Structure formats: structure tokens, C-alpha cells
Amino acid sequence: MCRLLVLLQVILPFKFYFISFFLTYIRLGELIFNSIFDPLSNVSRSTNIKCGIASNGLKYMNFHLPHTKTKAHGEDVNITDSTCPCSPISAFEHHLLSNSDIPSNAPLFAYETGNGTWSPLKRSWFLRRCNEIWEKDGLSAAKGHGFRIGGTTHLLLLGVDPWIVMVQGRWSSQAFLTYWRRCEEVLSLFIGFSFQSHESILATMKNFKSRLTG
């Protein structure tokens, strides 16, 4: 991910959108889209964004999606500060502050275009721009679902408990296991933790499996 961000530095606001989408572990089409904006299905600028500080001192934010692929009545998106230059909290706050004149009935990820005008961020344009930048550096083209897959793998490689990853990604079944990438590195990481930690990560995995199977 860091390599991709270096390439995106040339378009600073674009970098903040990338971080927001990659590290919220969403389906890209839940936040940006090509169709006509529908406030009953798409999240708007007027959505209630809750902010707080967890007991460990980390900032978090939360907002509701009116409708998702699997939940007709929508579900919440949770964002946690990673306290690094790639923090999704900082990226999301940057977007809100730099586009403060957007009307409340506009899409959440609309942006100002100057002279009091604004435009919705289109999914097709965003992906096309990402791929133009990455392909010039010899990287593979990405599809919208790659943000959800990549974000999930990113958390696992950081050593985050798979159960927490499942909740963060809003999965309700074992289907999320099919999204794992770089599986050999993820497994090696967790097995390594089991040797290094007094509390075995294998016990965590066993507990995770028992919760899934009931």
C-alpha cells in the first residue's frame, strides 16, 4: 500500500480518497458510484458522523450507509485512527474540511470544483485514475472490490485478530475467508506470533472458528 501512496502523492487530494476507501474496508460502490445519486440508497453529506475516543486513546468515527449489497436497511461503517500518515481518520477529516461548502443533500464524497460548484466523485473515474498511475509503474490494474480485499489483507498482515477483521469488514459468515490474499504470509505471521506471545494466537484462531460454527 505504501508504494501505491507514493505514486499518488502527485495528486494530494486523490491520495486522501484512496486512503479513505482502502482503510474503511468497504465495497467501493457503497461510497462512490456512477449512477444517479439516490439519498435512500446512497450516503449523503448530511449523514450523522459520530466521533469519539476509545479507551486506548485512538480516535474513531462512525456513519450509517442507508443501503448495502447484503443489508436492505443499511449498516454502519466504522473508521479507526491508525496514528500514521496513512490514517483513514486523517484522510476522511481532510476530505470533509477541504470540501466544507458542499450542500447537505449531495453525496458524502462529492468535492468542490471552484466558483461555488461541486461534483460527485464517480467510481469509474476514480478507478481509471488509480490504474493509470499504477500501471505506469508496472503494477497490476485494480477493480473496485480490490479495495475491500486489499484492506482486509492489510489488517491481517498487521496481526489484527481475524474476528475483529470480520466485524470491521461487516461480514456475517465464513465467506470473508475467501478474500484473504498473500495467505502464506498471513499464516506465517500468525504462527510466528504463537511462538513469540505467551497467549497463543492459535487459541485466538480456535475461538474464531468456534464463533463462526456456533
C-alpha positions as a Markdown table, in Angstrom:
| # | Residue | x | y | z |
|---|---|---|---|---|
| 1 | Met | 0.0 | 0.0 | 0.0 |
| 2 | Cys | 2.8 | 2.4 | 0.8 |
| 3 | Arg | 4.2 | 2.1 | -2.7 |
| 4 | Leu | 0.8 | 3.0 | -4.2 |
| 5 | Leu | 0.6 | 6.0 | -1.9 |
| 6 | Val | 4.0 | 7.3 | -3.0 |
| 7 | Leu | 2.7 | 7.2 | -6.6 |
| 8 | Leu | -0.4 | 9.0 | -5.6 |
| 9 | Gln | 1.5 | 11.9 | -3.9 |
| 10 | Val | 1.4 | 13.8 | -7.2 |
| 11 | Ile | -2.4 | 14.3 | -6.7 |
| 12 | Leu | -2.7 | 15.0 | -2.9 |
| 13 | Pro | -6.5 | 15.1 | -2.6 |
| 14 | Phe | -6.7 | 11.9 | -4.6 |
| 15 | Lys | -4.4 | 10.2 | -2.1 |
| 16 | Phe | -6.8 | 11.0 | 0.7 |
| 17 | Tyr | -9.7 | 9.5 | -1.2 |
| 18 | Phe | -7.6 | 6.3 | -1.8 |
| 19 | Ile | -6.8 | 6.0 | 1.9 |
| 20 | Ser | -10.4 | 6.6 | 2.9 |
| 21 | Phe | -11.7 | 3.8 | 0.7 |
| 22 | Phe | -8.9 | 1.3 | 1.2 |
| 23 | Leu | -8.9 | 1.6 | 5.0 |
| 24 | Thr | -12.6 | 1.6 | 5.7 |
| 25 | Tyr | -12.8 | -1.9 | 4.2 |
| 26 | Ile | -15.9 | -1.1 | 2.2 |
| 27 | Arg | -17.3 | -2.2 | -1.2 |
| 28 | Leu | -16.2 | 0.7 | -3.3 |
| 29 | Gly | -19.7 | 1.1 | -4.8 |
| 30 | Glu | -21.1 | 1.8 | -1.3 |
| 31 | Leu | -19.4 | 5.2 | -1.2 |
| 32 | Ile | -18.9 | 6.2 | -4.8 |
| 33 | Phe | -20.9 | 5.2 | -7.8 |
| 34 | Asn | -21.7 | 6.0 | -11.4 |
| 35 | Ser | -25.5 | 6.1 | -11.2 |
| 36 | Ile | -27.7 | 9.0 | -10.3 |
| 37 | Phe | -27.5 | 9.8 | -6.6 |
| 38 | Asp | -30.3 | 8.3 | -4.5 |
| 39 | Pro | -30.5 | 9.5 | -0.9 |
| 40 | Leu | -32.5 | 6.5 | 0.1 |
| 41 | Ser | -29.7 | 4.2 | -1.1 |
| 42 | Asn | -26.5 | 6.3 | -1.1 |
| 43 | Val | -24.9 | 8.1 | 1.9 |
| 44 | Ser | -25.2 | 11.9 | 1.7 |
| 45 | Arg | -23.2 | 14.8 | 3.2 |
| 46 | Ser | -26.0 | 15.2 | 5.8 |
| 47 | Thr | -25.3 | 11.8 | 7.4 |
| 48 | Asn | -24.7 | 11.8 | 11.1 |
| 49 | Ile | -21.0 | 11.2 | 11.6 |
| 50 | Lys | -20.2 | 10.1 | 15.2 |
| 51 | Cys | -16.8 | 10.7 | 16.6 |
| 52 | Gly | -15.1 | 9.5 | 19.8 |
| 53 | Ile | -12.0 | 8.4 | 21.6 |
| 54 | Ala | -11.6 | 4.8 | 22.6 |
| 55 | Ser | -10.1 | 3.8 | 26.0 |
| 56 | Asn | -6.7 | 3.3 | 24.3 |
| 57 | Gly | -6.7 | 6.9 | 23.2 |
| 58 | Leu | -7.4 | 6.1 | 19.5 |
| 59 | Lys | -9.9 | 8.3 | 17.7 |
| 60 | Tyr | -12.8 | 6.6 | 15.8 |
| 61 | Met | -15.6 | 7.7 | 13.5 |
| 62 | Asn | -18.8 | 6.1 | 12.5 |
| 63 | Phe | -21.6 | 6.7 | 10.0 |
| 64 | His | -24.5 | 4.8 | 8.5 |
| 65 | Leu | -24.9 | 3.5 | 5.0 |
| 66 | Pro | -28.6 | 3.6 | 4.0 |
| 67 | His | -28.4 | 0.5 | 1.9 |
| 68 | Thr | -25.7 | -2.1 | 1.1 |
| 69 | Lys | -25.4 | -5.2 | -1.1 |
| 70 | Thr | -26.4 | -7.5 | 1.7 |
| 71 | Lys | -28.4 | -5.3 | 4.1 |
| 72 | Ala | -31.5 | -3.6 | 2.6 |
| 73 | His | -31.8 | -1.3 | 5.6 |
| 74 | Gly | -28.1 | -0.5 | 5.6 |
| 75 | Glu | -25.4 | -0.8 | 8.2 |
| 76 | Asp | -22.7 | 1.2 | 10.0 |
| 77 | Val | -19.1 | 1.9 | 8.7 |
| 78 | Asn | -16.5 | 2.2 | 11.5 |
| 79 | Ile | -13.2 | 4.0 | 11.0 |
| 80 | Thr | -10.3 | 3.8 | 13.4 |
| 81 | Asp | -7.2 | 6.1 | 13.6 |
| 82 | Ser | -4.0 | 4.2 | 12.7 |
| 83 | Thr | -1.8 | 7.1 | 14.1 |
| 84 | Cys | 0.3 | 7.0 | 10.9 |
| 85 | Pro | 0.5 | 9.0 | 7.6 |
| 86 | Cys | -2.0 | 6.5 | 6.2 |
| 87 | Ser | -4.6 | 7.1 | 8.9 |
| 88 | Pro | -8.2 | 6.9 | 7.4 |
| 89 | Ile | -9.4 | 9.3 | 10.1 |
| 90 | Ser | -7.0 | 12.0 | 8.9 |
| 91 | Ala | -7.9 | 11.3 | 5.3 |
| 92 | Phe | -11.6 | 11.5 | 5.9 |
| 93 | Glu | -11.3 | 14.6 | 8.0 |
| 94 | His | -9.2 | 16.2 | 5.3 |
| 95 | His | -12.0 | 15.5 | 2.8 |
| 96 | Leu | -14.7 | 17.0 | 5.0 |
| 97 | Leu | -12.7 | 20.1 | 5.8 |
| 98 | Ser | -11.4 | 20.8 | 2.2 |
| 99 | Asn | -15.0 | 20.4 | 0.8 |
| 100 | Ser | -16.9 | 22.3 | 3.5 |
| 101 | Asp | -19.2 | 24.1 | 1.1 |
| 102 | Ile | -20.8 | 21.0 | -0.3 |
| 103 | Pro | -24.6 | 21.1 | 0.2 |
| 104 | Ser | -26.1 | 18.6 | 2.7 |
| 105 | Asn | -28.1 | 16.8 | 0.0 |
| 106 | Ala | -25.0 | 15.9 | -2.1 |
| 107 | Pro | -23.2 | 12.6 | -1.9 |
| 108 | Leu | -20.8 | 12.2 | 1.0 |
| 109 | Phe | -17.8 | 12.0 | -1.3 |
| 110 | Ala | -18.6 | 15.0 | -3.5 |
| 111 | Tyr | -15.9 | 17.6 | -3.9 |
| 112 | Glu | -15.7 | 21.3 | -4.7 |
| 113 | Thr | -14.7 | 22.2 | -8.2 |
| 114 | Gly | -14.4 | 26.0 | -7.7 |
| 115 | Asn | -16.6 | 29.1 | -8.1 |
| 116 | Gly | -19.2 | 27.6 | -5.7 |
| 117 | Thr | -19.7 | 24.4 | -7.8 |
| 118 | Trp | -19.2 | 20.8 | -6.9 |
| 119 | Ser | -19.2 | 17.3 | -8.5 |
| 120 | Pro | -19.8 | 13.8 | -7.2 |
| 121 | Leu | -16.7 | 11.5 | -7.2 |
| 122 | Lys | -17.5 | 8.9 | -9.8 |
| 123 | Arg | -16.5 | 5.3 | -9.3 |
| 124 | Ser | -15.3 | 4.7 | -12.9 |
| 125 | Trp | -13.2 | 7.9 | -12.9 |
| 126 | Phe | -11.6 | 7.1 | -9.6 |
| 127 | Leu | -10.6 | 3.6 | -10.6 |
| 128 | Arg | -9.4 | 4.7 | -14.0 |
| 129 | Arg | -7.2 | 7.3 | -12.5 |
| 130 | Cys | -5.8 | 4.8 | -9.9 |
| 131 | Asn | -5.0 | 2.4 | -12.6 |
| 132 | Glu | -3.4 | 5.0 | -14.9 |
| 133 | Ile | -1.0 | 5.9 | -12.1 |
| 134 | Trp | -0.2 | 2.3 | -11.0 |
| 135 | Glu | 0.2 | 0.8 | -14.5 |
| 136 | Lys | 2.9 | 3.4 | -15.3 |
| 137 | Asp | 4.9 | 1.9 | -12.5 |
| 138 | Gly | 4.3 | -1.7 | -13.7 |
| 139 | Leu | 1.7 | -2.5 | -11.1 |
| 140 | Ser | -1.5 | -4.5 | -11.9 |
| 141 | Ala | -4.8 | -2.8 | -12.6 |
| 142 | Ala | -7.3 | -2.9 | -9.7 |
| 143 | Lys | -11.0 | -3.4 | -9.6 |
| 144 | Gly | -13.3 | -1.8 | -7.1 |
| 145 | His | -13.5 | -4.9 | -5.0 |
| 146 | Gly | -9.8 | -4.9 | -4.7 |
| 147 | Phe | -10.1 | -2.1 | -2.1 |
| 148 | Arg | -12.1 | -4.4 | 0.2 |
| 149 | Ile | -9.8 | -7.4 | -0.4 |
| 150 | Gly | -6.6 | -5.3 | 0.0 |
| 151 | Gly | -7.9 | -3.6 | 3.1 |
| 152 | Thr | -8.7 | -7.0 | 4.7 |
| 153 | Thr | -5.3 | -8.4 | 3.9 |
| 154 | His | -3.7 | -5.2 | 5.2 |
| 155 | Leu | -5.3 | -5.7 | 8.6 |
| 156 | Leu | -4.4 | -9.4 | 8.7 |
| 157 | Leu | -0.7 | -8.7 | 7.9 |
| 158 | Leu | -0.7 | -6.2 | 10.8 |
| 159 | Gly | -1.6 | -9.1 | 13.0 |
| 160 | Val | -5.2 | -8.0 | 13.8 |
| 161 | Asp | -7.4 | -10.7 | 15.2 |
| 162 | Pro | -9.4 | -12.3 | 12.3 |
| 163 | Trp | -12.6 | -12.0 | 14.4 |
| 164 | Ile | -12.0 | -8.2 | 14.6 |
| 165 | Val | -11.3 | -8.1 | 10.8 |
| 166 | Met | -14.5 | -9.9 | 10.2 |
| 167 | Val | -16.5 | -7.4 | 12.3 |
| 168 | Gln | -14.7 | -4.4 | 10.7 |
| 169 | Gly | -15.5 | -5.7 | 7.2 |
| 170 | Arg | -19.1 | -6.3 | 8.2 |
| 171 | Trp | -19.1 | -10.0 | 7.2 |
| 172 | Ser | -21.6 | -12.2 | 8.9 |
| 173 | Ser | -20.3 | -15.6 | 7.6 |
| 174 | Gln | -17.1 | -17.5 | 6.8 |
| 175 | Ala | -17.3 | -16.1 | 3.3 |
| 176 | Phe | -14.8 | -13.5 | 4.2 |
| 177 | Leu | -12.1 | -16.2 | 4.4 |
| 178 | Thr | -12.2 | -16.3 | 0.6 |
| 179 | Tyr | -11.0 | -12.7 | 0.5 |
| 180 | Trp | -7.6 | -13.5 | 2.1 |
| 181 | Arg | -4.7 | -12.7 | -0.1 |
| 182 | Arg | -1.0 | -13.5 | 0.5 |
| 183 | Cys | -2.3 | -16.4 | 2.6 |
| 184 | Glu | 1.2 | -17.9 | 3.1 |
| 185 | Glu | 2.4 | -14.6 | 4.6 |
| 186 | Val | -0.7 | -14.2 | 6.8 |
| 187 | Leu | -0.3 | -17.8 | 8.1 |
| 188 | Ser | 3.4 | -17.3 | 8.8 |
| 189 | Leu | 2.7 | -14.1 | 10.6 |
| 190 | Phe | 0.1 | -15.7 | 13.0 |
| 191 | Ile | 2.2 | -18.8 | 13.5 |
| 192 | Gly | 5.2 | -16.6 | 14.4 |
| 193 | Phe | 3.1 | -14.7 | 16.9 |
| 194 | Ser | 2.2 | -18.0 | 18.6 |
| 195 | Phe | 5.9 | -18.6 | 19.2 |
| 196 | Gln | 6.5 | -15.1 | 20.4 |
| 197 | Ser | 3.5 | -14.5 | 22.6 |
| 198 | His | 2.6 | -16.1 | 25.9 |
| 199 | Glu | -1.0 | -16.1 | 24.8 |
| 200 | Ser | -1.0 | -18.3 | 21.6 |
| 201 | Ile | -2.6 | -16.8 | 18.5 |
| 202 | Leu | -3.7 | -20.4 | 17.7 |
| 203 | Ala | -6.1 | -20.1 | 20.7 |
| 204 | Thr | -7.5 | -17.0 | 19.1 |
| 205 | Met | -8.0 | -18.8 | 15.8 |
| 206 | Lys | -9.7 | -21.7 | 17.5 |
| 207 | Asn | -12.0 | -19.3 | 19.3 |
| 208 | Phe | -12.6 | -17.5 | 16.0 |
| 209 | Lys | -13.6 | -20.8 | 14.3 |
| 210 | Ser | -15.9 | -21.8 | 17.2 |
| 211 | Arg | -17.8 | -18.5 | 17.0 |
| 212 | Leu | -18.3 | -19.0 | 13.3 |
| 213 | Thr | -19.6 | -22.5 | 13.6 |
| 214 | Gly | -21.7 | -21.8 | 16.6 |
